[in-house]
Amino acid sequence: MESSYQLAGAHPKDHVFIWDKQFSVRRAQAYETEDRRVNPASNQSRIDAFLKERKPRLQPSQYSYAALRNFLRKVPHPDHAITFASDENVVPLALLDDRRDDTGGEYSSRNWDGYVRRPPEGKDIWSSLLGPKGLYDRLSKERLPLGAERRTIYITDLTPLCALAVAVTVSETHVVALRNFLQRYVSYRVYFGISTGFGFSLGFHLPYYALRRSALPAADPRSLRRTGRFMNNGKAQADFEWFHEAQISLLIVGVDEWYWTAYCCVDTYFGSEEPPTYYLEEGFDAPTGAGRHMRDPVWNPREYFLLVLSRRISQVVMEWSNVTSSLEERLGFHEESIFNERTLEGTFVDDHSFSRTKEYTWTVQILRLFHNSLVKLIESWENFEAGEIRYFDVEDNERLQTIWRKEFLASIRKDVTELRSLRRSLQQRIEMFDTMMSGVSHLTMSSEGAAQRRLIHVSL
């Protein structure tokens, strides 16, 4: 016999992605677990304890979190470095904001309609710029006495020491989620995902390429992201253009909709946005890129996820649009050849050093690099939208549902549509240059063959 949801036309997997109602009420009895941290065994380092805690038994140990392990091991003497580190003369890389909402007692839920109109600013507010040592010290303290129920941590150009600070202070409940988050960030991987169990985790990773003009490349001081020389536009100029690897990552973990933490890591080494100092001085929420004022915080973790994602994916689209339009400007010369009459010797026949073939090959390589990055981003979103997006269904609150769908999800889907358009543009360019490379190769061989035949004829 068919079940009721099958008769209604729903897919069985739809019922997997349902936000657990236990997260909508205070679970005060679970808050103490957020201060239980991973303690290394006597024969373990702090890094090994973090990487091996709750690790699946069938996971191959040799390759387990290799990129993250190597990144953390860049810290000299890691077991003692963070404890005895100093933030003196250190530029703050992190902005931490702690606060709590004193509404709702145990086993009660919020009336989100009121929060939409005028969210409370919160109690026990503590916002500060921090270096690795200050971040470690704050995160090492017990949260309950601080009233740090809602915590956001914004970090620019995450260093190994900063990563170690958050790794060794995370609660046992969320160690796996944070470990996976840091591994994906370090590995430059795209991801959208949500998981629930005793607690919840919501995360995304948005890798992209950013184009900047300067005399010298803005190298990543961590040697984590790469920078490449962009193609010349044929005009004399003092500065060159460089394309930089960059990533924006967010992880939200918690035990209920009151008690949660957001980690946001943003690559800014090439000058992508204002420093953390700007956000604190102006009172703006940093993970959203000044999309919200700190005095009007978003208290719902799912809504905060959508807000940050909608803001950050728009930023990524603008960067990709800049790259694509610059590419089209550079490649327009080759497209003009379609409308101009050219001799074989002038355009489609290569020289003895194969300079034209090398130029076309390099152009196709950079086009494929950008194209493949966009494909991964789009496909990852499509997989997320096909299933886990249902975690944002709030059918029992029409007002909230309308805002999430019309304000956030509609904006995200519009941006993904733009990414698809940019991907198609790159694909068309790849096909054009593949054809041109084939033509150059064929006509060069034909021209050389004809020249050899003429030499043979003359010699005879």
C-alpha positions in Angstrom: 0.0 0.0 0.0 1.3 3.5 -0.9 2.0 5.9 2.0 0.1 9.1 2.3 2.9 11.3 1.1 3.4 9.1 -2.0 -0.3 9.4 -2.8 0.0 13.2 -2.4 2.7 13.2 -5.1 5.6 14.0 -2.7 9.0 12.4 -3.2 10.1 10.2 -0.2 13.4 12.2 0.2 11.3 15.4 0.8 10.6 14.1 4.3 14.3 13.8 5.1 14.9 17.5 4.9 12.7 18.8 7.8 13.9 21.2 10.4 13.6 19.5 13.7 11.1 21.3 16.0 13.3 20.7 19.0 15.6 23.5 17.7 12.7 26.0 17.9 12.5 25.8 21.7 15.2 26.5 24.3 17.2 23.4 25.2 18.9 24.8 28.3 19.9 21.4 29.4 22.2 21.1 26.3 24.0 24.4 26.8 26.6 23.0 29.2 27.8 20.6 26.5 28.9 23.6 24.4 31.7 24.2 26.9 33.0 20.6 26.7 36.1 20.7 24.6 38.3 18.0 23.1 41.1 17.0 25.5 44.1 15.4 23.9 45.3 12.1 25.4 48.7 11.9 27.0 50.4 10.8 23.8 48.4 13.2 21.5 49.1 16.7 20.3 46.2 19.2 20.2 46.2 19.0 16.4 45.9 15.2 16.4 43.2 15.3 19.0 41.1 17.8 16.9 41.6 15.8 13.7 40.9 12.4 15.2 38.0 13.2 17.5 34.9 11.2 16.4 36.6 10.3 13.1 34.9 7.5 11.2 36.7 4.2 11.7 36.8 3.4 8.0 38.3 6.7 7.0 41.9 6.2 5.6 44.2 7.7 8.2 47.0 8.5 5.8 44.9 10.9 3.8 42.5 12.1 6.5 42.4 15.9 6.5 45.9 16.1 5.0 45.5 19.6 3.7 44.2 20.9 7.1 46.9 19.0 9.0 49.6 20.5 6.9 48.1 24.0 7.3 47.9 23.7 11.1 51.4 22.4 11.3 52.7 25.6 9.9 52.4 26.8 13.5 55.8 26.3 15.2 55.3 24.2 18.4 51.5 24.2 18.1 50.8 22.7 21.5 52.2 25.8 23.2 52.2 28.5 20.5 48.6 29.6 21.0 48.8 29.5 24.8 51.9 31.7 25.0 51.3 33.8 21.9 51.0 37.6 22.0 48.8 39.9 19.9 51.2 42.8 20.5 51.9 44.5 17.1 49.5 42.1 15.4 46.9 43.5 13.0 43.5 42.1 14.2 42.2 39.6 11.7 39.0 38.7 13.6 35.9 40.5 14.7 33.9 38.6 17.4 30.4 39.6 18.5 28.6 37.9 21.5 25.1 38.6 22.7 22.0 36.9 24.0 18.3 37.2 23.6 16.5 37.0 27.0 13.1 36.4 25.5 11.5 33.0 25.9 11.9 30.7 28.8 12.7 27.0 28.7 10.5 24.9 26.3 9.1 28.1 24.8 9.6 29.3 21.2 9.9 32.8 19.7 7.2 34.8 17.9 9.3 35.6 14.8 6.8 38.1 13.5 8.0 40.5 16.1 11.6 39.9 15.2 10.9 40.8 11.6 9.5 44.2 12.5 12.0 45.2 15.2 14.6 42.6 16.5 15.9 43.2 20.0 19.5 44.4 20.2 20.2 41.8 22.9 21.9 41.7 26.3 25.5 41.1 27.4 26.8 42.5 24.2 30.5 42.1 23.6 32.1 43.1 20.3 35.8 43.3 19.8 38.7 43.1 17.2 41.0 40.2 18.1 44.3 38.6 17.0 44.9 34.9 17.4 45.7 35.1 21.1 42.7 37.3 21.9 40.5 35.0 19.9 41.8 31.9 21.8 41.4 33.6 25.2 37.8 34.6 24.5 36.8 31.2 23.0 38.4 29.3 25.9 36.0 30.9 28.4 32.8 29.3 29.4 30.0 30.8 27.4 27.1 30.6 29.8 28.5 33.0 32.4 29.4 35.4 29.5 25.9 35.3 28.1 27.4 34.5 24.7 24.4 32.6 23.3 24.6 34.1 19.8 28.2 34.3 18.7 29.5 35.4 15.3 33.2 35.1 14.4 34.4 36.9 11.3 38.0 36.2 10.2 39.9 37.7 7.2 42.7 35.7 5.6 42.5 32.9 8.1 46.1 32.1 9.3 47.3 28.7 10.7 47.4 30.3 14.2 43.9 31.6 14.0 42.7 28.3 12.7 44.3 26.6 15.6 42.6 29.0 18.0 39.2 28.0 16.8 40.0 24.3 16.4 41.2 23.7 20.0 38.3 25.7 21.5 35.4 24.2 19.6 32.9 22.1 21.6 32.9 18.3 21.3 29.4 18.6 19.8 30.6 20.5 16.7 34.2 19.3 16.3 33.3 17.3 13.2 31.4 20.1 11.5 34.3 22.6 12.2 36.9 20.1 11.0 35.1 19.6 7.7 34.6 23.3 7.4 38.3 24.1 7.8 39.3 21.3 5.5 37.1 22.6 2.7 38.2 26.2 3.3 41.9 25.3 3.1 41.3 23.0 0.1 39.5 25.7 -1.9 36.4 23.6 -2.3 32.8 24.6 -3.2 30.1 23.3 -0.8 26.5 23.9 0.3 25.2 21.7 3.0 23.0 21.3 6.2 23.0 18.5 8.7 21.0 17.9 11.8 21.3 15.5 14.8 21.8 16.4 18.4 22.6 19.9 17.0 22.6 21.5 13.6 25.2 22.8 11.1 24.6 25.0 8.1 27.5 25.8 5.8 28.6 27.1 2.4 31.9 27.6 0.6 32.1 30.0 -2.4 35.4 29.8 -4.2 35.9 32.3 -7.1 38.5 34.2 -9.0 39.0 38.0 -8.6 40.7 40.3 -11.1 42.8 43.2 -9.9 45.2 45.6 -11.6 48.6 46.4 -10.0 52.3 46.7 -10.9 53.0 43.6 -8.8 50.7 40.7 -7.8 49.1 40.8 -4.4 50.5 37.5 -3.1 48.7 35.6 -0.3 51.1 35.8 2.7 49.8 32.4 3.8 50.8 30.8 0.5 47.3 29.3 0.6 45.8 30.9 -2.6 47.4 31.3 -6.0 47.7 34.3 -8.2 48.1 34.3 -12.0 49.0 36.8 -14.7 45.9 37.8 -16.7 46.1 38.1 -20.5 47.4 41.4 -22.0 44.9 43.7 -23.6 47.4 44.8 -26.2 47.7 48.3 -24.8 50.7 49.9 -23.2 50.1 50.4 -19.5 52.1 50.7 -16.3 50.1 48.1 -14.3 49.3 44.5 -15.1 46.2 42.5 -14.4 46.2 39.5 -12.1 43.6 36.9 -11.2 43.5 35.7 -7.6 42.1 32.6 -6.0 39.6 33.6 -3.3 37.0 32.0 -1.1 34.1 33.0 1.2 33.1 30.4 3.8 30.4 30.2 6.4 29.5 27.7 9.1 26.7 28.0 11.6 26.5 25.4 14.4 24.2 25.3 17.4 21.9 23.3 19.7 18.8 25.5 19.2 17.8 28.8 17.7 19.0 30.7 20.7 22.4 29.1 21.2 24.6 29.1 18.1 27.9 30.1 16.6 28.7 31.5 13.1 32.2 31.2 11.7 32.8 33.3 8.6 36.2 33.2 6.8 36.8 35.6 4.0 39.9 36.0 1.7 40.7 39.7 1.4 44.5 39.6 0.7 44.0 41.2 -2.7 41.8 44.0 -1.5 38.3 42.6 -1.8 36.7 44.5 1.1 37.1 46.7 4.1 39.2 45.4 7.1 37.4 44.2 10.3 38.2 47.6 11.9 35.7 49.3 9.5 32.8 47.0 10.4 33.3 47.5 14.2 33.8 51.3 13.9 30.7 51.7 11.6 28.6 49.2 13.6 28.0 46.9 10.6 27.6 43.1 10.7 30.8 41.8 9.1 29.8 38.3 7.8 27.0 40.0 5.7 29.5 42.5 4.3 27.6 45.4 6.0 24.3 44.0 4.9 22.9 44.5 8.4 23.6 46.8 11.4 24.9 45.1 14.5 22.2 46.8 16.6 19.6 44.9 14.5 20.9 41.4 14.7 19.4 38.4 13.0 18.5 35.9 15.7 17.3 33.0 13.6 20.2 30.9 12.5 18.5 29.8 9.3 17.6 33.3 8.4 21.2 34.5 9.1 22.5 31.7 6.8 20.3 32.9 4.0 21.1 36.6 4.6 24.9 36.0 4.5 24.6 33.7 1.5 22.5 36.1 -0.5 24.9 38.9 0.2 28.1 36.9 -0.5 26.9 35.1 -3.6 26.1 38.6 -5.1 29.6 39.6 -4.3 30.9 36.5 -6.1 28.7 37.2 -9.1 30.2 40.7 -9.4 33.7 39.3 -9.3 32.9 36.7 -11.9 31.2 39.3 -14.1 34.3 41.4 -13.9 36.5 38.5 -15.0 34.2 37.4 -17.8 33.8 40.9 -19.3 37.5 41.5 -19.2 38.1 38.2 -21.0 35.6 39.1 -23.7 37.4 42.4 -24.1 40.7 40.7 -24.6 39.3 38.0 -26.9 37.3 40.4 -29.0 40.2 40.8 -31.4 40.0 37.2 -32.5 36.2 37.4 -33.0 36.8 40.4 -35.3 38.7 38.2 -37.6 35.4 36.7 -38.7 34.4 40.0 -40.2 37.8 40.8 -41.8 39.3 39.2 -44.8 42.7 37.8 -43.9 45.4 35.9 -45.7 46.4 32.4 -44.6 50.0 33.7 -43.9 48.7 36.6 -41.7 46.2 34.8 -39.4 45.7 31.1 -39.5 49.2 29.8 -40.3 51.6 29.5 -37.4 55.2 30.4 -37.4 58.2 28.1 -36.8 58.0 28.6 -33.0 54.3 27.9 -33.0 53.6 31.1 -31.2 50.0 31.3 -32.3 49.3 27.7 -31.2 50.9 28.5 -27.8 48.8 31.6 -27.5 45.6 29.7 -28.3 46.5 26.8 -26.0 47.1 29.2 -23.0 43.9 31.0 -23.7 41.9 27.8 -23.7 43.6 26.7 -20.5 42.6 29.8 -18.7 39.1 29.7 -20.1 38.7 26.1 -18.9 40.0 27.0 -15.5 37.4 29.6 -15.0 34.7 27.5 -16.7 35.3 24.5 -14.6 35.2 26.5 -11.4 31.8 28.0 -12.4 30.5 24.5 -13.2 31.4 23.2 -9.8 29.7 26.1 -8.1 26.5 25.9 -10.1 26.2 22.1 -9.8 26.8 22.2 -6.0 24.0 24.8 -5.6 21.7 22.7 -7.8 22.3 19.6 -5.7 21.6 21.7 -2.6 18.5 23.2 -4.1 17.2 19.8 -5.0 17.1 18.6 -1.4 18.4 20.5 1.6 16.8 23.8 0.6 13.6 22.3 2.2 15.1 22.9 5.6 14.1 26.5 5.0 10.4 25.7 4.7 8.5 27.4 7.5 4.9 26.7 6.5 3.6 27.5 10.0 4.8 31.1 9.7 3.6 32.8 6.4 5.4 36.1 7.1 8.8 34.4 7.6 8.3 32.1 4.7 7.5 35.1 2.4 10.6 37.0 3.5 12.9 34.0 3.1 11.5 33.1 -0.3 11.0 36.5 -1.9 13.9 38.4 -0.3 16.7 35.8 0.1 16.0 32.7 -2.0 14.8 34.7 -5.0 17.9 36.9 -4.9 20.2 33.8 -4.6 18.4 32.1 -7.5 18.7 35.2 -9.7 22.5 35.3 -9.0 22.8 31.6 -9.9 21.0 32.3 -13.1 23.6 35.0 -13.9 26.4 32.5 -13.1 24.9 30.1 -15.6 24.9 32.8 -18.2 28.6 33.6 -17.5 29.4 29.9 -17.7 27.7 29.6 -21.1 29.7 32.6 -22.3 33.0 30.9 -21.3 31.9 27.6 -22.9 31.2 29.4 -26.2 34.7 31.0 -26.1 36.3 27.6 -25.4 34.5 26.1 -28.4 35.6 29.0 -30.6 39.2 28.7 -29.7 39.1 24.9 -30.0 38.0 25.4 -33.6 40.7 28.1 -34.2 43.4 25.8 -32.8 42.3 23.0 -35.0 42.2 25.4 -38.0 45.7 26.7 -37.3 47.1 23.2 -36.9 45.5 22.0 -40.2 46.4 25.0 -42.3 49.9 25.2 -40.9 50.5 21.5 -41.9 48.9 22.2 -45.3 51.1 25.3 -45.8 54.3 23.5 -44.8 53.4 20.5 -47.1 52.8 22.9 -50.0 56.2 24.6 -49.3 58.0 21.2 -49.2 56.4 20.2 -52.5 57.6 23.5 -54.1 61.1 22.9 -52.9 61.1 19.3 -54.3 59.7 20.6 -57.6 62.5 23.3 -57.8 65.2 20.8 -57.0 64.0 18.6 -59.8 
